[in-house]
Amino acid sequence: MFTRKEQLIARTGKNKVGRFEFLKLLTNEFKTSKSKEAKTQVLANLVNFAYDPINYEYLRKLRVIDLFLYLLSEDDKDFVRFSIGGICNLCLDPQNKDYIIHSHGVQAVSSLLTSSDEETVLSAITTLMFLITPFSKPLITSPEIIESMIYFSNSSNIRIKNLATIFLTDYCSDTNVKHIKEHPTVVPVSAIPLPQSVMNSRLFTLCARYSRSYSAKLPSKLASDQNLKPGDSITITKSITEDDILSFAKLTDDFNPIHITSPKNIVHGAFLNGLVSGVIGTKLPGAGTIVVEQIIRYPKPCYAGDTVSITVEIVTVRKIIKCKYRCIANMERIVLEGEAKLMASNAQVKKISFTQ
């Protein structure tokens, strides 16, 4: 599910752009782009990269944590929703957690508890739980925040209600909860001022500009923005060349003769699955999607020179999305088929299991 550093060293794009350089280009794209849509798509990509621990060091160097913290105070709901999702992903790492806490992140995150956006509130509650340390616990379990959680625990929204209940049960003493219920505060969370150091974060430099222009290829839809329903599907086609197979063999060190020296070279099964993953992660459901379980079958071989049609179809849409997919070579034989369970964006929130 996660990436090894050795794989990153070997894995470069067509123009030999490594992972760090690509992330640097993304941050520069966000900084320089004047398009709201482009900025939103870049931000969604950064949040997706924040899920993989191998990227933590890179994101720290590029000050992406600062970017996410700054955007929490923006008026744009999309920017806020994705930024708190990124912080939620990153704060699982002890070093990131410490940085966020000491950058007044608790205050910034807690200010989102009054948001009208459900996903933002869910991510904010989850992030506060992830940020709890002996140092930060007194701040995170302040009377104002506990009062907000008590309010949420009575919500008609089952997701928010369950999450707030977990917060109160796992991190707050019964005595404190009882006292605050009997003596509610007069200062709501929304009135907690953000420190000036956070408000002034416009001054930080995201990264140095590249001498050449670059436009990242970004998905047109974000998983969390789609109204998915059973039956939604998409099909794309891809012609697989000998060079594709050889490049994949070099990437994986899989030089099995059936792939590279056979009279009819067979495409690696993992290569076909990668094509499916590309559709799932950029098209349907879209950016931010994570595969948590897969079943794959290879009924017939796929050969170099074949044109493959990759179809993904949504089966059910709940907290875990189920889809099925198949790859058909030259419109005549099924070379891959299977099904998967997926999580859409804000995956850290959806890791918590609720009664459905």
PERAGI-V131355 format. One record per backbone hydrogen bond with DSSP energy under -1.0 kcal/mol. CO is the residue of the C=O (numbers start at 1). NH is the residue of the N-H. E is the energy in kcal/mol with one decimal. If there is no record, write none. Layout:
# PERAGI-V131355
co = {CO CO}
nh = {NH NH}
e = {E E}
This chain:
# PERAGI-V131355
co = {4 5 6 7 13 17 18 19 20 21 22 23 24 25 26 27 28 29 35 36 37 38 39 40 41 42 43 44 45 46 48 49 52 53 55 56 57 58 59 60 63 64 65 66 67 70 71 76 77 78 79 80 81 82 83 84 85 86 87 90 93 94 95 96 97 98 100 101 104 105 106 107 109 110 112 117 118 119 120 121 122 123 124 125 126 127 129 133 136 137 139 142 143 144 145 146 147 148 149 151 152 157 158 159 160 161 162 163 164 165 166 167 173 174 175 176 177 178 179 188 189 195 195 196 198 200 201 221 222 223 226 229 232 234 236 238 240 241 242 243 244 245 246 247 248 249 253 256 257 258 265 268 269 270 271 272 273 274 275 276 277 278 279 279 280 286 287 290 293 295 297 302 303 306 307 308 309 310 311 312 313 314 316 321 322 322 323 324 325 326 327 327 328 329 329 333 336 337 338 339 340 341 341 342 343 346 349}
nh = {8 9 10 11 16 13 22 23 24 25 26 27 28 29 30 31 32 33 39 40 41 42 43 44 45 46 47 48 49 50 51 52 55 56 59 60 61 62 64 63 67 68 69 70 71 73 74 80 81 82 83 84 85 86 87 88 89 90 91 93 97 98 99 100 101 102 105 104 108 109 110 111 112 113 115 121 122 123 124 125 126 127 128 129 130 131 132 137 140 141 142 146 147 148 149 150 151 152 153 154 155 161 162 163 164 165 166 167 168 169 170 171 177 178 179 180 181 182 183 191 192 198 199 200 201 203 204 287 225 226 228 232 314 312 310 308 305 245 246 247 248 249 250 251 252 253 255 259 261 266 304 272 273 274 275 276 277 278 279 280 281 282 283 284 286 289 223 343 341 339 337 267 306 240 330 238 328 236 326 234 324 231 322 342 315 316 340 313 338 311 335 336 309 332 333 329 327 297 325 295 323 292 293 321 290 350 352}
e = {-1.6 -2.2 -1.6 -2.1 -2.1 -1.3 -2.5 -2.6 -2.3 -2.3 -2.2 -2.4 -2.0 -2.4 -2.3 -2.0 -2.3 -2.3 -2.4 -2.3 -2.2 -2.5 -2.6 -2.2 -1.8 -2.3 -2.3 -2.0 -2.4 -1.6 -1.3 -1.2 -2.3 -1.5 -2.7 -2.2 -2.2 -1.9 -2.5 -1.4 -1.7 -2.8 -2.6 -2.6 -2.4 -1.7 -1.6 -2.1 -2.8 -2.5 -2.3 -2.5 -1.4 -2.2 -2.3 -2.3 -1.9 -2.4 -2.5 -1.8 -3.2 -2.4 -2.0 -2.8 -2.5 -2.2 -2.5 -1.1 -1.8 -3.0 -2.7 -1.4 -1.8 -1.5 -2.1 -2.0 -2.5 -2.5 -2.3 -2.5 -2.3 -2.8 -2.3 -1.8 -2.3 -2.0 -1.0 -2.6 -2.5 -2.6 -1.1 -2.8 -2.4 -1.6 -2.3 -2.4 -2.1 -2.6 -2.3 -1.2 -2.3 -2.8 -2.5 -2.0 -2.6 -2.1 -2.0 -2.1 -2.4 -2.5 -2.9 -2.1 -2.3 -2.6 -2.5 -2.5 -2.2 -1.8 -2.1 -2.0 -2.0 -1.2 -1.8 -2.4 -1.6 -2.0 -1.4 -1.4 -1.4 -1.1 -1.5 -2.0 -3.0 -2.3 -3.3 -3.3 -3.4 -1.8 -2.5 -2.7 -2.2 -2.2 -2.2 -2.0 -2.1 -1.7 -1.1 -2.7 -2.1 -2.9 -2.3 -1.7 -2.2 -1.9 -1.6 -1.8 -2.6 -2.1 -1.6 -2.5 -2.7 -1.2 -2.6 -2.2 -2.3 -1.8 -1.6 -2.5 -2.3 -1.5 -2.2 -3.3 -2.2 -2.7 -3.2 -2.3 -2.2 -2.1 -1.8 -1.9 -2.5 -2.9 -2.0 -3.3 -3.2 -1.3 -2.4 -2.9 -2.1 -2.6 -2.7 -1.3 -2.6 -2.2 -1.5 -2.8 -3.1 -2.8 -2.4 -2.4 -2.3 -2.6 -1.3 -2.3 -3.0 -1.5 -1.4}
